[in-house]
Amino acid sequence: MGSGSELVPVADMLGVGLLTASVPRAVVDEAVEACGRGARRSGGVLPPHLMVYFAMAMALFADEDYPGVMARLAEPLRSWGGWDPGWMAPTSGGITQARARLGFEPVMQVFQAVAQPVATVLTRGAWLRHRRLVSIDGMVFDLPDSAENVREFGRAGGGVFPQARVTTLVESGSHCALGAVIGGVAGKGTGERSAAAGLFALLDEDMLLTADRGFYSFDLWCAGDDAGAGLLWRIGEAVDLPPVADVGDGSFISLVFARGVKAAAKARLLHAAKTGADMAAHRDQCRLVRVVEYYVNDRGPASPAQKELFCLITNLLDPGDALPGELAVAYHDRWEHEGANAQIKTGLRGPGKILRSHSPDMVRQEIWGYLLAHYAIAALICRAATDTDTDPDRIKFKNTVRLARRRITDPAAFSP
């Protein structure tokens, strides 16, 4: 949870305001000042800190227009008496100008400040032994078809709308995003692998990072390995995995090679590994991995009864760190990431809807607002589930969103 929210009882979280409880005003003010977006004059109708919360509220009230979203924020304060009775609701144009003055950087910085791991050792489904399960995956947002958005983000494969690709590092147990990279869908350097590299600085040695086969490359694997985290990735058939040693538990040790290593060099490196040589000097050419293979029923595209082969590699070479069955279960928890993406794109935004913003900076501001709003709700769910010894997956996200929407417009929703 963000700084300050740990002192708020779960039962009161919605009652004291989901937005302010999860994203403290002090964090917002610090980000606004650090980005040089402080209010130009005191008493402004739409001060920068309000517009940060407005970015979150846009995600919570995706069906409302700008004045409608602002009214949702103003209602509780007006009813409570904390809103200037002479305040005139801003027009849609005024709100658009205030969003532009704020930019996306303060909202991004607020997210980076509050997006910390939420699951505790008591949270169900969040750990493989002592390692926190995290995953990397991506999603795309359809954008308004403006010339600026097309130039900045591009279209995928002749699609109707330009799209922004958002690659996130997610804590599997809580569904909370711990980091994100926002980019386009067309052009060099816009793929998920390129974005994933920008998230590895958030990894630590207590994490186990899971990733689907689309993320594997030798360079990216090495970047994750060098970050010190445990890795557990699925790979495709194109990756050759020559056996080095049998672990004795159904898994085996192998080598993965850098692109461009010739066959003769591979043979020498494989021989050295089999004879127990120290491979540290060859880390730029190859890495030792442990391989776990298994079949999953009813996963084939041609027949419901067809089996699908899963091939996982991990840098947890010691069988004492995890058994093959544990690794298989941990990998399949990676699909919690797809659930987190669905919560943002369907539970908050709504199916098939495009974002509001017609310029790249406002697209980024809007997406960071979605990530903040989702983090606030997912963190609340995780904390409530942990306190009641329940798996967070058993608490319905959509129901929590409905409660949050109702309570934000409640006069008691904002603490004095």
C-alpha positions in Angstrom: 0.0 0.0 0.0 1.1 3.6 -0.5 2.6 5.6 2.3 0.1 6.4 5.1 -2.6 3.9 4.0 -1.3 1.1 6.2 -2.9 2.9 9.2 -6.4 2.9 7.8 -8.6 -0.1 8.8 -9.8 -2.2 5.9 -13.5 -1.6 6.9 -13.0 2.1 6.7 -10.9 2.2 3.4 -13.9 3.0 1.2 -15.4 5.3 3.8 -12.5 7.7 4.1 -12.1 7.9 0.3 -10.5 5.3 -1.9 -8.5 7.9 -3.8 -7.0 9.9 -0.9 -6.4 6.8 1.2 -4.5 5.0 -1.5 -2.7 8.1 -2.9 -1.9 10.5 -0.1 -2.0 14.2 -0.8 1.6 14.6 0.4 2.7 12.2 -2.4 0.7 14.1 -5.0 2.1 17.5 -3.9 5.6 16.2 -4.0 5.2 14.9 -7.5 3.5 18.1 -8.7 6.4 20.2 -7.3 9.1 17.9 -8.5 7.7 18.1 -12.1 7.4 21.9 -11.9 3.6 21.9 -12.2 2.7 23.9 -9.0 -0.3 26.1 -9.1 0.4 29.4 -10.9 -1.8 31.2 -8.5 -3.5 30.4 -5.2 -7.2 29.8 -5.2 -7.3 28.4 -8.8 -10.4 26.6 -9.7 -8.6 23.5 -10.8 -5.3 23.2 -8.9 -2.8 20.6 -10.0 -3.3 18.2 -7.1 -7.0 18.1 -7.8 -6.2 17.2 -11.5 -4.1 14.2 -10.3 -7.1 12.8 -8.5 -9.2 13.7 -11.5 -7.0 11.4 -13.6 -7.8 8.6 -11.3 -11.5 9.5 -11.2 -11.7 9.4 -15.0 -10.8 5.7 -14.8 -13.4 5.1 -12.1 -16.1 6.9 -14.0 -15.3 6.0 -17.6 -18.8 6.6 -18.7 -19.0 10.2 -17.5 -17.9 13.2 -19.5 -15.4 15.6 -18.0 -18.0 17.8 -16.0 -19.6 14.6 -14.8 -16.4 13.2 -13.5 -15.6 16.5 -11.8 -19.1 16.6 -10.2 -18.4 13.1 -8.8 -15.4 14.6 -7.0 -17.2 17.8 -5.9 -20.4 16.2 -4.6 -19.1 14.8 -1.3 -17.1 17.9 -0.5 -20.0 20.2 -1.3 -22.4 18.2 0.9 -19.9 18.0 3.7 -19.3 21.8 3.6 -15.6 21.6 2.5 -16.2 23.1 -0.9 -16.5 26.8 -1.5 -20.3 27.4 -2.1 -19.4 30.0 -4.7 -17.3 27.6 -6.7 -18.6 27.3 -10.3 -18.2 23.9 -12.0 -15.6 24.2 -14.8 -16.5 23.6 -18.3 -15.2 20.7 -20.4 -12.9 23.1 -22.1 -11.5 24.3 -18.7 -10.9 20.8 -17.6 -9.1 20.0 -20.8 -6.8 23.0 -20.3 -6.1 22.0 -16.7 -5.3 18.4 -17.8 -2.8 19.8 -20.4 -1.2 22.1 -17.8 -0.7 19.1 -15.5 0.8 16.9 -18.2 1.4 13.2 -17.6 4.7 13.3 -15.6 3.2 14.1 -12.1 0.6 11.3 -12.5 3.4 8.9 -13.6 5.6 9.9 -10.6 2.7 9.4 -8.2 2.2 5.9 -9.5 5.9 5.1 -9.2 5.8 6.4 -5.6 2.8 4.4 -4.4 3.1 1.2 -6.5 4.8 -1.1 -4.0 4.2 -4.8 -3.3 1.1 -5.4 -1.3 1.0 -9.1 -0.5 2.3 -10.2 2.9 3.6 -13.6 3.9 0.0 -14.4 4.9 -1.5 -13.6 1.4 -2.7 -16.8 -0.3 -1.4 -17.5 -3.7 1.3 -14.8 -3.7 4.5 -16.9 -3.1 6.6 -19.8 -4.1 8.2 -20.6 -0.8 10.0 -17.4 0.1 9.8 -15.8 -3.4 7.2 -13.3 -4.3 5.5 -14.2 -7.6 5.5 -11.4 -10.2 4.9 -11.5 -13.9 5.5 -9.4 -17.0 2.8 -9.0 -19.8 1.3 -6.4 -22.0 -2.0 -5.0 -23.1 -3.1 -2.5 -25.7 -5.5 0.5 -25.5 -7.5 1.7 -28.4 -7.1 5.5 -28.8 -9.0 8.3 -30.6 -8.1 8.5 -34.2 -6.2 11.8 -34.1 -3.2 12.5 -36.3 -1.0 13.1 -33.2 -1.9 9.7 -31.7 -1.3 7.9 -35.0 2.2 9.5 -35.4 3.1 8.8 -31.8 1.7 5.3 -31.2 0.9 3.9 -34.7 -1.7 1.3 -35.7 -1.2 -2.5 -35.5 -1.7 -4.4 -38.7 -4.0 -2.0 -40.4 -6.3 -1.6 -37.4 -9.0 1.0 -37.3 -7.6 2.8 -34.2 -4.1 3.8 -33.1 -3.1 1.9 -30.0 -0.9 2.3 -27.0 0.9 -0.7 -25.7 1.3 -0.9 -21.9 3.7 -3.5 -20.5 3.4 -4.0 -16.8 5.2 -5.8 -14.0 2.4 -7.2 -11.8 2.4 -8.8 -8.3 0.6 -12.1 -9.1 -1.1 -12.5 -5.7 -2.6 -9.0 -5.6 -2.9 -8.1 -9.3 -1.2 -4.8 -8.4 1.0 -3.3 -11.0 4.5 -2.4 -9.7 5.7 -0.7 -12.8 4.7 0.1 -16.4 6.1 1.2 -19.7 3.8 2.9 -22.1 4.7 2.9 -25.8 3.3 2.4 -29.3 2.4 -0.7 -31.4 4.2 0.1 -34.6 7.9 0.8 -35.4 11.2 -0.3 -34.0 11.5 -0.8 -30.3 7.8 -0.9 -29.6 7.5 -4.6 -28.8 6.9 -6.1 -25.3 10.5 -7.4 -25.1 11.9 -3.9 -25.4 9.4 -2.6 -22.9 10.1 -5.4 -20.4 13.8 -4.5 -20.2 12.7 -1.2 -18.7 11.0 -2.9 -15.8 13.9 -5.1 -14.6 15.2 -2.4 -12.3 12.2 -3.1 -10.1 13.1 -6.7 -9.6 14.9 -8.0 -6.5 16.3 -11.3 -5.3 13.2 -12.2 -3.4 11.0 -12.2 -6.5 10.3 -15.0 -9.0 9.5 -13.5 -12.4 7.2 -15.5 -14.7 6.8 -14.7 -18.4 5.2 -16.2 -21.5 7.1 -17.6 -24.4 6.8 -14.3 -26.4 9.2 -12.6 -24.0 12.1 -14.9 -24.3 15.4 -13.8 -25.9 18.9 -14.5 -24.6 19.6 -10.9 -24.0 16.4 -10.3 -22.0 16.9 -13.5 -20.1 20.4 -12.3 -19.1 19.1 -8.9 -18.1 16.6 -10.6 -15.7 19.2 -13.0 -14.4 21.7 -10.2 -13.8 19.0 -8.3 -11.9 19.2 -11.1 -9.2 15.6 -12.3 -9.4 14.4 -15.8 -9.9 13.2 -16.4 -13.4 10.6 -18.9 -14.7 9.7 -18.4 -18.3 8.0 -20.5 -20.9 9.8 -20.9 -24.2 8.9 -22.1 -27.7 10.0 -24.9 -29.8 12.6 -22.8 -31.6 14.9 -22.7 -28.6 17.3 -25.7 -28.5 17.8 -27.1 -25.0 20.7 -29.7 -25.1 20.8 -31.7 -21.9 23.8 -31.1 -19.5 22.8 -33.1 -16.4 19.7 -34.9 -15.0 18.6 -33.3 -11.8 16.8 -36.5 -10.7 13.4 -35.0 -10.1 12.0 -35.0 -13.6 13.9 -31.8 -14.6 17.3 -31.4 -16.2 20.0 -28.8 -16.6 20.6 -27.3 -20.0 22.3 -24.3 -21.7 20.7 -21.4 -23.6 23.0 -19.6 -26.1 23.4 -16.1 -27.3 22.4 -15.3 -30.9 25.2 -15.8 -33.3 27.1 -18.5 -31.3 28.3 -21.0 -33.9 27.7 -24.7 -33.7 31.3 -25.6 -33.0 31.4 -23.1 -30.1 28.1 -24.5 -28.7 29.6 -27.9 -28.7 32.7 -26.8 -26.8 30.5 -24.9 -24.3 28.2 -27.9 -23.9 31.2 -30.2 -23.3 32.6 -27.8 -20.7 29.3 -27.7 -18.9 28.9 -31.5 -18.8 32.4 -31.9 -17.3 31.5 -29.5 -14.5 33.6 -26.5 -15.6 33.0 -23.1 -14.2 30.7 -21.4 -16.8 30.9 -17.9 -15.3 33.5 -16.8 -17.8 31.1 -17.6 -20.7 28.0 -15.8 -19.4 28.0 -13.5 -22.5 27.7 -16.7 -24.7 25.5 -19.0 -22.7 23.6 -19.5 -19.4 22.8 -22.6 -17.4 19.1 -23.2 -17.0 16.9 -25.9 -15.4 14.2 -27.2 -17.7 10.8 -28.4 -16.6 8.5 -30.0 -19.2 4.9 -31.2 -18.8 1.6 -31.6 -20.7 -1.6 -29.9 -20.0 -4.8 -31.6 -21.1 -7.5 -29.9 -23.2 -5.2 -27.2 -24.4 -4.8 -28.2 -28.1 -6.3 -26.1 -30.8 -7.5 -29.0 -33.0 -9.2 -31.1 -30.4 -10.5 -30.5 -26.9 -8.8 -33.7 -25.8 -5.4 -32.7 -27.2 -2.5 -32.2 -24.9 -0.3 -29.2 -25.0 3.4 -29.3 -24.1 4.7 -26.7 -21.7 8.4 -26.1 -21.6 9.7 -23.9 -18.8 13.2 -22.7 -18.0 14.4 -21.3 -14.7 17.5 -20.0 -13.2 16.7 -21.8 -10.0 19.2 -24.6 -10.7 19.1 -26.1 -7.2 16.2 -28.6 -6.8 16.1 -27.6 -3.2 14.7 -24.2 -4.3 11.6 -25.6 -5.9 10.2 -29.0 -7.1 9.0 -29.3 -10.8 5.4 -29.4 -9.7 5.8 -26.2 -7.7 7.3 -24.5 -10.7 4.5 -25.6 -12.9 1.9 -24.2 -10.5 3.9 -21.0 -10.1 4.0 -20.5 -13.9 0.3 -21.0 -14.3 -0.2 -18.2 -11.7 1.2 -16.0 -14.5 -2.3 -16.0 -15.9 -3.3 -13.8 -13.0 -1.7 -11.1 -15.0 -4.3 -11.5 -17.8 -6.9 -11.2 -15.1 -5.3 -7.9 -13.9 -5.4 -6.6 -17.5 -9.0 -7.5 -17.9 -9.8 -5.7 -14.7 -8.4 -2.5 -16.1 -9.7 -2.8 -19.7 -13.2 -4.3 -18.8 -13.8 -3.8 -15.1 -12.8 -0.1 -15.2 -12.9 1.1 -18.8 -15.6 -1.1 -20.2 -15.4 -3.6 -23.1 -14.7 -2.2 -26.5 -14.3 1.4 -25.4 -11.5 3.7 -26.6 -9.7 6.2 -24.3 -10.7 9.9 -24.2 -7.5 11.6 -25.0 -6.6 13.0 -28.5 -2.9 13.9 -27.8 -0.1 11.6 -26.8 0.7 13.4 -23.5 -3.0 13.1 -22.4 -3.1 9.5 -23.5 -0.2 8.8 -21.1 -1.8 10.8 -18.3 -5.1 8.9 -18.8 -3.3 5.5 -18.8 -1.3 6.4 -15.6 -4.7 7.4 -14.1 -6.1 3.9 -14.9 -3.1 2.2 -13.4 -3.4 4.3 -10.2 -7.1 3.6 -9.9 -6.6 -0.1 -10.5 -3.7 -0.2 -8.0 -5.9 1.4 -5.3 -8.7 -1.1 -5.8 -6.5 -4.2 -6.1 -4.5 -3.2 -3.1 -7.7 -2.8 -1.1 -8.9 -6.2 -2.2 -5.6 -7.9 -1.3 -5.5 -6.3 2.1 -9.1 -7.3 2.9 -8.5 -10.9 1.6 -5.3 -11.2 3.7 -7.0 -10.0 6.8 -9.7 -12.7 6.4 -7.4 -15.5 5.2 -9.1 -15.5 1.8 -7.5 -15.8 -1.6 -7.8 -12.3 -3.3 -9.2 -14.0 -6.4 -12.3 -14.8 -4.5 -13.2 -11.1 -4.0 -14.9 -9.8 -7.2 -13.2 -6.8 -8.7 -16.4 -5.4 -10.3 -18.3 -5.5 -7.1 -15.5 -3.5 -5.4 -15.5 -1.0 -8.2 -19.2 -0.5 -7.8 -18.8 0.1 -4.0 -15.9 2.5 -4.7 -18.0 4.5 -7.1 -20.9 4.8 -4.7 -18.7 5.8 -1.7 -16.7 8.4 -3.6 -19.9 10.3 -4.1 -20.8 9.9 -0.4 -20.4 13.0 1.7 -18.3 10.9 4.2 -15.9 9.7 1.5 -13.3 12.4 2.1 -11.9 12.8 5.5 -11.7 16.3 7.0 
